């Protein structure tokens, strides 16, 4: 087991005493393709912890991949769902920042603050962040550990809907990625992939007043959504002339920055091929395990390329994401274009797999 993996025992510590109270439910990913909605007893929060009544959880592309093929960091069976917002149901000893009844939004992880990576400003690589990840957002109640409560939990602004507040985690990932990529206002950015993360990047880039944001993807519905969400140009990646269209960007030089959001090796290779000389490629989408990328070293060297691979986020990224959501100017709630009840959770992944929604709000 990787030292970043979450142990099944740690996962189930979040929702103890299964099958004892029919009024509380917890979705568990038993194996790829198999979900169970189990009865649980809501746990009592310990020192520094909070018991959250989930008001909304959001579907995620990572959840879809885990549902299809499992996840290397989430040994099964595991509580499922990690984008959430809710109302404080109970607080543990020592919690002073929140009280019962407060509306709360949080990221599902927080770093330890003392390890090698934390001391070097790379909290996103802290092993504790993933090992102690709060899983189980698809539920009636969720236990937030003291590490999350103290560093990555916030009071939800009254005007911010719970569904949009639940976007804190994916937005934090995007903020961290763009902090690495450093897009400039006069640049042309190509996003490969028109899924939820690709379009979340597009929305944020337009909010940052980037001159030209181009989305390349497939599926008529997703491409239509890309345009509606503000992309300056939309390219159908499956057409014969897609590559030619991309080479005409930026006065024929090609994109300054390419952001890969498909999580497929072919997408990574395409990003490397499409970026202009002197440009940057941001490999955002995580590929399946045991896959490799072949790089043309001559092009890498003589075209002076910069390749970046962001992972997860830091507390400063979460804080910035929270501030952007609180300001209410992003309009990222537009990515949430479906709603289902917790009892309909299996339908959610069929909907995502068919391309019928970008993100689905799951309301207990």
C-alpha positions as a Markdown table, in Angstrom:
| # | Residue | x | y | z |
|---|---|---|---|---|
| 1 | Unk | 0.0 | 0.0 | 0.0 |
| 2 | Unk | 1.3 | 3.5 | -0.9 |
| 3 | Unk | 2.1 | 5.7 | 2.1 |
| 4 | Unk | -0.4 | 8.1 | 0.6 |
| 5 | Unk | -3.2 | 5.5 | 0.7 |
| 6 | Unk | -6.2 | 5.9 | 3.0 |
| 7 | Unk | -6.7 | 2.8 | 5.1 |
| 8 | Unk | -10.2 | 1.3 | 5.1 |
| 9 | Unk | -10.2 | 1.4 | 9.0 |
| 10 | Unk | -9.5 | 5.2 | 8.9 |
| 11 | Unk | -12.3 | 5.7 | 6.4 |
| 12 | Unk | -14.8 | 3.8 | 8.5 |
| 13 | Unk | -13.7 | 5.7 | 11.6 |
| 14 | Unk | -15.5 | 8.6 | 10.0 |
| 15 | Unk | -18.9 | 6.8 | 10.2 |
| 16 | Unk | -18.9 | 4.4 | 13.0 |
| 17 | Unk | -21.4 | 1.7 | 14.2 |
| 18 | Unk | -22.8 | 0.7 | 10.9 |
| 19 | Unk | -26.4 | -0.6 | 10.4 |
| 20 | Unk | -27.8 | 0.7 | 13.6 |
| 21 | Unk | -29.9 | 3.8 | 12.7 |
| 22 | Unk | -32.1 | 3.8 | 9.6 |
| 23 | Unk | -32.4 | 7.6 | 9.8 |
| 24 | Unk | -28.7 | 8.1 | 8.8 |
| 25 | Unk | -27.3 | 6.8 | 5.5 |
| 26 | Unk | -23.8 | 6.5 | 4.1 |
| 27 | Unk | -22.8 | 5.6 | 0.5 |
| 28 | Unk | -20.0 | 3.1 | 0.4 |
| 29 | Unk | -18.0 | 2.1 | -2.8 |
| 30 | Unk | -17.7 | -1.6 | -2.2 |
| 31 | Unk | -15.9 | -2.4 | -5.4 |
| 32 | Unk | -15.8 | -0.8 | -8.9 |
| 33 | Unk | -19.3 | -0.4 | -10.2 |
| 34 | Unk | -20.9 | -1.3 | -6.9 |
| 35 | Unk | -22.3 | 1.2 | -4.4 |
| 36 | Unk | -24.2 | 0.5 | -1.2 |
| 37 | Unk | -26.3 | 2.9 | 0.8 |
| 38 | Unk | -25.7 | 1.7 | 4.3 |
| 39 | Unk | -27.4 | 2.6 | 7.6 |
| 40 | Unk | -25.1 | 4.3 | 10.1 |
| 41 | Unk | -25.1 | 5.9 | 13.5 |
| 42 | Unk | -23.9 | 9.5 | 13.2 |
| 43 | Unk | -20.6 | 9.6 | 15.2 |
| 44 | Unk | -20.0 | 11.9 | 18.2 |
| 45 | Unk | -17.3 | 14.4 | 17.4 |
| 46 | Unk | -14.1 | 14.2 | 19.4 |
| 47 | Unk | -11.9 | 17.0 | 20.4 |
| 48 | Unk | -11.6 | 19.6 | 17.7 |
| 49 | Unk | -14.0 | 17.7 | 15.4 |
| 50 | Unk | -17.4 | 18.7 | 13.9 |
| 51 | Unk | -20.3 | 16.5 | 12.9 |
| 52 | Unk | -21.7 | 18.0 | 9.7 |
| 53 | Unk | -25.3 | 17.5 | 8.4 |
| 54 | Unk | -24.7 | 17.3 | 4.7 |
| 55 | Unk | -26.9 | 19.7 | 2.8 |
| 56 | Unk | -25.3 | 19.1 | -0.6 |
| 57 | Unk | -22.5 | 16.9 | -2.0 |
| 58 | Unk | -21.3 | 17.2 | -5.6 |
| 59 | Unk | -20.3 | 14.6 | -8.1 |
| 60 | Unk | -16.7 | 14.7 | -9.3 |
| 61 | Unk | -14.8 | 13.3 | -12.3 |
| 62 | Unk | -12.5 | 11.6 | -9.8 |
| 63 | Unk | -15.5 | 9.9 | -8.2 |
| 64 | Unk | -16.6 | 8.7 | -11.6 |
| 65 | Unk | -13.1 | 7.2 | -12.3 |
| 66 | Unk | -13.1 | 5.6 | -8.9 |
| 67 | Unk | -16.6 | 4.2 | -9.5 |
| 68 | Unk | -15.5 | 2.7 | -12.8 |
| 69 | Unk | -12.0 | 1.3 | -11.9 |
| 70 | Unk | -11.3 | 2.0 | -8.3 |
| 71 | Unk | -8.8 | 4.5 | -6.9 |
| 72 | Unk | -5.1 | 3.8 | -5.9 |
| 73 | Unk | -5.5 | 6.1 | -2.8 |
| 74 | Unk | -9.0 | 4.9 | -1.7 |
| 75 | Unk | -8.8 | 1.2 | -0.8 |
| 76 | Unk | -12.3 | -0.3 | -1.0 |
| 77 | Unk | -14.7 | -0.6 | 0.6 |
| 78 | Unk | -14.7 | 3.1 | 1.3 |
| 79 | Unk | -17.1 | 5.9 | 2.1 |
| 80 | Unk | -17.7 | 7.8 | -1.1 |
| 81 | Unk | -17.9 | 11.5 | -2.0 |
| 82 | Unk | -15.5 | 14.4 | -1.1 |
| 83 | Unk | -17.1 | 17.6 | -2.3 |
| 84 | Unk | -19.7 | 18.8 | 0.3 |
| 85 | Unk | -21.2 | 21.6 | 2.3 |
| 86 | Unk | -23.6 | 21.5 | 5.2 |
| 87 | Unk | -24.8 | 22.6 | 8.6 |
| 88 | Unk | -23.0 | 22.0 | 11.9 |
| 89 | Unk | -24.9 | 19.4 | 13.8 |
| 90 | Unk | -22.5 | 19.0 | 16.8 |
| 91 | Unk | -19.1 | 20.3 | 17.8 |
| 92 | Unk | -16.4 | 18.5 | 19.8 |
| 93 | Unk | -14.5 | 19.8 | 22.8 |
| 94 | Unk | -12.4 | 22.8 | 22.0 |
| 95 | Unk | -14.1 | 23.9 | 18.9 |
| 96 | Unk | -14.7 | 27.7 | 19.2 |
| 97 | Unk | -14.8 | 28.8 | 15.5 |
| 98 | Unk | -18.1 | 27.1 | 14.8 |
| 99 | Unk | -21.3 | 26.4 | 16.7 |
| 100 | Unk | -24.4 | 24.2 | 16.1 |
| 101 | Unk | -26.5 | 25.6 | 13.3 |
| 102 | Unk | -23.7 | 27.3 | 11.4 |
| 103 | Unk | -23.5 | 26.8 | 7.7 |
| 104 | Unk | -20.1 | 25.4 | 6.8 |
| 105 | Unk | -18.0 | 24.7 | 3.7 |
| 106 | Unk | -14.7 | 22.9 | 3.8 |
| 107 | Unk | -12.0 | 21.1 | 1.8 |
| 108 | Unk | -11.7 | 17.4 | 2.6 |
| 109 | Unk | -8.0 | 17.5 | 3.4 |
| 110 | Unk | -5.5 | 19.5 | 5.4 |
| 111 | Unk | -1.7 | 19.1 | 5.8 |
| 112 | Unk | 0.1 | 18.3 | 9.0 |
| 113 | Unk | 2.2 | 21.5 | 8.9 |
| 114 | Unk | 5.3 | 19.9 | 10.2 |
| 115 | Unk | 6.6 | 17.4 | 7.7 |
| 116 | Unk | 9.4 | 17.9 | 5.1 |
| 117 | Unk | 7.0 | 19.0 | 2.4 |
| 118 | Unk | 5.0 | 21.4 | 4.7 |
| 119 | Unk | 8.2 | 23.0 | 5.8 |
| 120 | Unk | 9.1 | 23.6 | 2.2 |
| 121 | Unk | 5.8 | 25.2 | 1.3 |
| 122 | Unk | 4.6 | 22.1 | -0.6 |
| 123 | Unk | 1.7 | 21.2 | 1.7 |
| 124 | Unk | -0.1 | 19.6 | -1.3 |
| 125 | Unk | 2.4 | 16.7 | -1.0 |
| 126 | Unk | 1.9 | 16.1 | 2.7 |
| 127 | Unk | 1.3 | 12.4 | 3.2 |
| 128 | Unk | -1.2 | 13.2 | 6.0 |
| 129 | Unk | -3.4 | 15.3 | 3.6 |
| 130 | Unk | -4.4 | 12.2 | 1.6 |
| 131 | Unk | -4.1 | 9.6 | 4.4 |
| 132 | Unk | -6.6 | 11.6 | 6.5 |
| 133 | Unk | -8.8 | 12.7 | 3.7 |
| 134 | Unk | -12.5 | 13.1 | 4.7 |
| 135 | Unk | -14.5 | 10.7 | 2.6 |
| 136 | Unk | -18.2 | 10.0 | 2.8 |
| 137 | Unk | -19.8 | 13.2 | 1.5 |
| 138 | Unk | -22.6 | 11.2 | -0.1 |
| 139 | Unk | -24.3 | 10.8 | 3.3 |
| 140 | Unk | -26.7 | 12.4 | 5.8 |
| 141 | Unk | -23.9 | 13.2 | 8.2 |
| 142 | Unk | -20.1 | 13.5 | 7.9 |
| 143 | Unk | -17.4 | 13.8 | 10.6 |
| 144 | Unk | -14.8 | 16.5 | 9.9 |
| 145 | Unk | -11.5 | 15.8 | 11.6 |
| 146 | Unk | -9.8 | 18.4 | 13.7 |
| 147 | Unk | -7.1 | 19.0 | 11.1 |
| 148 | Unk | -9.7 | 20.1 | 8.5 |
| 149 | Unk | -11.7 | 22.1 | 11.0 |
| 150 | Unk | -8.6 | 24.1 | 12.1 |
| 151 | Unk | -7.2 | 24.8 | 8.7 |
| 152 | Unk | -9.6 | 24.4 | 5.8 |
| 153 | Unk | -13.1 | 25.0 | 7.1 |
| 154 | Unk | -15.1 | 28.2 | 6.6 |
| 155 | Unk | -18.4 | 29.8 | 7.5 |
| 156 | Unk | -20.5 | 29.7 | 4.4 |
| 157 | Unk | -21.7 | 33.2 | 3.3 |
| 158 | Unk | -25.5 | 33.4 | 3.5 |
| 159 | Unk | -25.9 | 34.4 | -0.1 |
| 160 | Unk | -23.8 | 31.4 | -1.4 |
| 161 | Unk | -25.9 | 28.3 | -2.1 |
| 162 | Unk | -24.8 | 25.1 | -0.5 |
| 163 | Unk | -24.3 | 23.5 | -3.9 |
| 164 | Unk | -21.9 | 26.3 | -5.0 |
| 165 | Unk | -20.1 | 26.2 | -1.6 |
| 166 | Unk | -19.4 | 22.5 | -2.2 |
| 167 | Unk | -17.2 | 23.6 | -5.2 |
| 168 | Unk | -14.5 | 24.7 | -2.7 |
| 169 | Unk | -12.4 | 21.6 | -3.2 |
| 170 | Unk | -12.3 | 21.4 | -7.0 |
| 171 | Unk | -11.8 | 25.2 | -7.2 |
| 172 | Unk | -8.9 | 24.9 | -4.8 |
| 173 | Unk | -7.3 | 22.3 | -7.2 |
| 174 | Unk | -7.7 | 24.7 | -10.1 |
| 175 | Unk | -6.3 | 27.7 | -8.1 |
| 176 | Unk | -3.2 | 25.6 | -7.2 |
| 177 | Unk | -2.7 | 24.6 | -10.9 |
| 178 | Unk | -3.0 | 28.2 | -12.2 |
| 179 | Unk | -0.6 | 29.4 | -9.5 |
| 180 | Unk | 1.9 | 27.1 | -11.1 |
| 181 | Unk | 1.1 | 28.0 | -14.7 |
| 182 | Unk | 0.9 | 31.8 | -14.1 |
| 183 | Unk | -1.3 | 32.7 | -17.1 |
| 184 | Unk | -0.9 | 36.3 | -18.3 |
| 185 | Unk | -3.7 | 38.6 | -19.5 |
| 186 | Unk | -2.4 | 38.8 | -23.0 |
| 187 | Unk | -2.0 | 35.0 | -23.5 |
| 188 | Unk | -3.9 | 32.4 | -25.5 |
| 189 | Unk | -4.8 | 29.4 | -23.4 |
| 190 | Unk | -5.9 | 26.0 | -24.8 |
| 191 | Unk | -7.8 | 23.7 | -22.6 |
| 192 | Unk | -7.9 | 20.1 | -23.7 |
| 193 | Unk | -11.0 | 18.4 | -22.3 |
| 194 | Unk | -14.5 | 19.8 | -22.0 |
| 195 | Unk | -15.5 | 18.1 | -18.8 |
| 196 | Unk | -16.2 | 19.7 | -15.4 |
| 197 | Unk | -12.6 | 20.5 | -14.6 |
| 198 | Unk | -11.8 | 21.8 | -18.1 |
| 199 | Unk | -14.7 | 24.1 | -18.0 |
| 200 | Unk | -14.0 | 25.2 | -14.4 |
| 201 | Unk | -10.5 | 26.2 | -15.6 |
| 202 | Unk | -12.2 | 28.2 | -18.4 |
| 203 | Unk | -14.5 | 30.0 | -16.0 |
| 204 | Unk | -11.7 | 31.0 | -13.7 |
| 205 | Unk | -9.4 | 32.1 | -16.6 |
| 206 | Unk | -12.1 | 34.3 | -18.0 |
| 207 | Unk | -12.6 | 35.8 | -14.5 |
| 208 | Unk | -8.9 | 36.6 | -14.6 |
| 209 | Unk | -9.3 | 38.4 | -17.9 |
| 210 | Unk | -7.2 | 36.1 | -19.9 |
| 211 | Unk | -7.3 | 37.4 | -23.5 |
| 212 | Unk | -8.3 | 34.1 | -25.3 |
| 213 | Unk | -9.5 | 30.9 | -23.8 |
| 214 | Unk | -10.0 | 28.0 | -26.2 |
| 215 | Unk | -11.6 | 24.7 | -25.2 |
| 216 | Unk | -11.0 | 21.6 | -27.3 |
| 217 | Unk | -13.2 | 18.6 | -26.6 |
| 218 | Unk | -15.9 | 16.3 | -28.0 |
| 219 | Unk | -19.6 | 15.9 | -27.5 |
| 220 | Unk | -22.0 | 18.4 | -28.9 |
| 221 | Unk | -23.6 | 19.1 | -25.5 |
| 222 | Unk | -20.2 | 19.6 | -23.7 |
| 223 | Unk | -19.0 | 21.9 | -26.4 |
| 224 | Unk | -22.2 | 23.9 | -26.2 |
| 225 | Unk | -21.7 | 24.2 | -22.4 |
| 226 | Unk | -18.1 | 25.4 | -23.0 |
| 227 | Unk | -19.4 | 28.3 | -25.2 |
| 228 | Unk | -22.2 | 29.1 | -22.7 |
| 229 | Unk | -19.6 | 29.3 | -19.9 |
| 230 | Unk | -17.5 | 31.8 | -21.7 |
| 231 | Unk | -14.9 | 30.1 | -23.8 |
| 232 | Unk | -13.8 | 32.4 | -26.6 |
| 233 | Unk | -13.5 | 29.5 | -29.1 |
| 234 | Unk | -14.6 | 25.9 | -29.0 |
| 235 | Unk | -12.9 | 23.2 | -31.1 |
| 236 | Unk | -14.4 | 19.8 | -31.7 |
| 237 | Unk | -11.3 | 17.6 | -31.1 |
| 238 | Unk | -12.7 | 14.8 | -33.2 |
| 239 | Unk | -12.9 | 16.7 | -36.5 |
| 240 | Unk | -10.2 | 16.2 | -39.1 |
| 241 | Unk | -9.1 | 19.9 | -39.0 |
| 242 | Unk | -8.9 | 20.3 | -35.2 |
| 243 | Unk | -5.1 | 20.3 | -35.2 |
| 244 | Unk | -5.0 | 22.8 | -38.0 |
| 245 | Unk | -7.4 | 25.1 | -36.2 |
| 246 | Unk | -5.2 | 25.0 | -33.1 |
| 247 | Unk | -2.1 | 25.9 | -35.0 |
| 248 | Unk | -3.7 | 29.1 | -36.2 |
| 249 | Unk | -4.2 | 30.4 | -32.6 |
| 250 | Unk | -2.1 | 33.2 | -31.3 |
| 251 | Unk | -1.3 | 34.6 | -34.8 |
| 252 | Unk | -0.2 | 31.2 | -36.0 |
| 253 | Unk | 2.3 | 30.5 | -33.2 |
| 254 | Unk | 0.0 | 28.2 | -31.2 |
| 255 | Unk | -1.2 | 28.5 | -27.6 |
| 256 | Unk | 1.0 | 30.1 | -24.9 |
| 257 | Unk | -0.4 | 27.7 | -22.3 |
| 258 | Unk | -2.0 | 24.3 | -22.7 |
| 259 | Unk | -4.0 | 22.8 | -19.9 |
| 260 | Unk | -4.7 | 19.1 | -20.2 |
| 261 | Unk | -7.9 | 18.0 | -18.4 |
| 262 | Unk | -8.7 | 14.6 | -19.9 |
| 263 | Unk | -6.5 | 12.5 | -17.7 |
| 264 | Unk | -5.6 | 10.3 | -20.6 |
| 265 | Unk | -2.1 | 9.8 | -22.0 |
| 266 | Unk | -3.3 | 10.7 | -25.5 |
| 267 | Unk | -4.4 | 14.1 | -24.1 |
| 268 | Unk | -1.0 | 14.6 | -22.4 |
| 269 | Unk | 0.7 | 13.9 | -25.7 |
| 270 | Unk | -1.6 | 16.2 | -27.5 |
| 271 | Unk | -0.9 | 19.0 | -25.1 |
| 272 | Unk | 2.8 | 18.6 | -25.6 |
| 273 | Unk | 2.3 | 18.6 | -29.4 |
| 274 | Unk | 0.1 | 21.7 | -29.5 |
| 275 | Unk | 1.9 | 24.2 | -27.3 |
| 276 | Unk | 4.0 | 26.9 | -29.0 |
| 277 | Unk | 7.7 | 27.2 | -28.7 |
| 278 | Unk | 8.6 | 28.7 | -25.4 |
| 279 | Unk | 5.2 | 27.8 | -24.0 |
| 280 | Unk | 4.0 | 25.8 | -21.0 |
| 281 | Unk | 1.9 | 22.7 | -20.7 |
| 282 | Unk | -0.1 | 22.0 | -17.5 |
| 283 | Unk | -0.8 | 18.3 | -17.1 |
| 284 | Unk | -3.8 | 18.7 | -14.8 |
| 285 | Unk | -5.7 | 15.4 | -15.4 |
| 286 | Unk | -4.3 | 12.4 | -13.6 |
| 287 | Unk | -3.7 | 9.4 | -15.9 |
| 288 | Unk | -4.4 | 5.7 | -15.1 |
| 289 | Unk | -1.7 | 3.9 | -13.1 |
| 290 | Unk | 1.3 | 2.4 | -14.9 |
| 291 | Unk | 1.0 | 4.7 | -17.9 |
| 292 | Unk | 3.9 | 6.6 | -19.4 |
| 293 | Unk | 4.4 | 9.7 | -21.7 |
| 294 | Unk | 7.0 | 9.7 | -24.4 |
| 295 | Unk | 8.6 | 13.1 | -24.8 |
| 296 | Unk | 10.5 | 14.4 | -27.9 |
| 297 | Unk | 13.7 | 15.6 | -26.1 |
| 298 | Unk | 14.8 | 17.7 | -29.1 |
| 299 | Unk | 11.5 | 19.6 | -29.1 |
| 300 | Unk | 11.6 | 19.9 | -25.3 |
| 301 | Unk | 15.1 | 21.4 | -25.3 |
| 302 | Unk | 15.2 | 23.5 | -28.5 |
| 303 | Unk | 11.6 | 24.7 | -28.2 |
| 304 | Unk | 12.4 | 25.7 | -24.6 |
| 305 | Unk | 9.2 | 24.1 | -23.2 |
| 306 | Unk | 8.0 | 24.1 | -19.6 |
| 307 | Unk | 6.0 | 21.1 | -18.4 |
| 308 | Unk | 4.1 | 21.3 | -15.2 |
| 309 | Unk | 2.1 | 18.7 | -13.2 |
| 310 | Unk | 0.0 | 20.1 | -10.4 |
| 311 | Unk | -1.4 | 17.8 | -7.7 |
| 312 | Unk | -4.0 | 18.7 | -5.1 |
| 313 | Unk | -3.8 | 22.1 | -3.3 |
| 314 | Unk | -2.3 | 24.0 | -0.4 |
| 315 | Unk | -4.2 | 25.9 | 2.4 |
| 316 | Unk | -3.4 | 29.2 | 0.6 |
| 317 | Unk | -5.2 | 27.8 | -2.5 |
| 318 | Unk | -8.2 | 26.9 | -0.4 |
| 319 | Unk | -8.3 | 30.3 | 1.2 |
| 320 | Unk | -8.1 | 32.0 | -2.3 |
| 321 | Unk | -10.9 | 29.7 | -3.6 |
| 322 | Unk | -13.0 | 30.6 | -0.6 |
| 323 | Unk | -12.5 | 34.3 | -1.2 |
| 324 | Unk | -13.4 | 33.9 | -4.9 |
| 325 | Unk | -16.6 | 32.0 | -4.0 |
| 326 | Unk | -17.5 | 34.5 | -1.3 |
| 327 | Unk | -17.1 | 37.4 | -3.7 |
| 328 | Unk | -19.8 | 35.8 | -5.9 |
| 329 | Unk | -18.4 | 36.9 | -9.3 |
| 330 | Unk | -17.2 | 33.6 | -10.7 |
| 331 | Unk | -20.6 | 32.1 | -11.6 |
| 332 | Unk | -19.2 | 28.6 | -11.1 |
| 333 | Unk | -22.5 | 27.4 | -10.0 |
| 334 | Unk | -23.4 | 27.1 | -13.7 |
| 335 | Unk | -21.4 | 24.0 | -13.9 |
| 336 | Unk | -23.9 | 22.2 | -11.6 |
| 337 | Unk | -26.6 | 21.3 | -14.1 |
| 338 | Unk | -28.3 | 18.3 | -12.5 |
| 339 | Unk | -29.7 | 17.4 | -9.1 |
| 340 | Unk | -30.5 | 14.0 | -7.5 |
| 341 | Unk | -31.5 | 12.7 | -4.1 |
| 342 | Unk | -29.0 | 10.5 | -2.2 |
| 343 | Unk | -31.2 | 7.5 | -2.8 |
| 344 | Unk | -30.6 | 8.1 | -6.6 |
| 345 | Unk | -26.8 | 8.1 | -6.3 |
| 346 | Unk | -26.3 | 5.2 | -8.7 |
| 347 | Unk | -28.2 | 7.2 | -11.3 |
| 348 | Unk | -25.7 | 10.0 | -10.9 |
| 349 | Unk | -22.8 | 8.0 | -12.3 |
| 350 | Unk | -24.8 | 6.8 | -15.3 |
| 351 | Unk | -25.7 | 10.4 | -16.0 |
| 352 | Unk | -22.1 | 11.5 | -15.8 |
| 353 | Unk | -20.8 | 8.6 | -17.9 |
| 354 | Unk | -23.4 | 9.5 | -20.6 |
| 355 | Unk | -22.3 | 13.1 | -20.7 |
| 356 | Unk | -25.7 | 14.2 | -19.5 |
| 357 | Unk | -24.3 | 16.5 | -16.8 |
| 358 | Unk | -21.1 | 18.3 | -15.8 |
| 359 | Unk | -21.6 | 18.1 | -12.1 |
| 360 | Unk | -24.6 | 16.8 | -10.2 |
| 361 | Unk | -25.8 | 18.1 | -6.8 |
| 362 | Unk | -26.7 | 15.2 | -4.5 |
| 363 | Unk | -29.2 | 16.4 | -1.9 |
| 364 | Unk | -29.7 | 14.0 | 1.0 |
